[in-house]
Amino acid sequence: MIYNTVHMRDQKANQLARISRTNKQAMLNLVEEIILVVVLWGMFFLTILS
């Protein structure tokens, strides 16, 4: 019985770690996209203004 509760707790910890890892990856992807958009807009404005 004790093994079962420990196993459940391990599963929960693994699930939380997986969720946080997924969230971190999503955040990184979002940041990359924002940087890409900012760079593209910057180049666009530079070509228009020059």
PyMOL commands that set and color helices and strands:
alter all, ss='L'
color gray80, all
select helices_A, chain A and resi 2-49
alter helices_A, ss='H'
color red, helices_A
deselect
rebuild
show_as cartoon
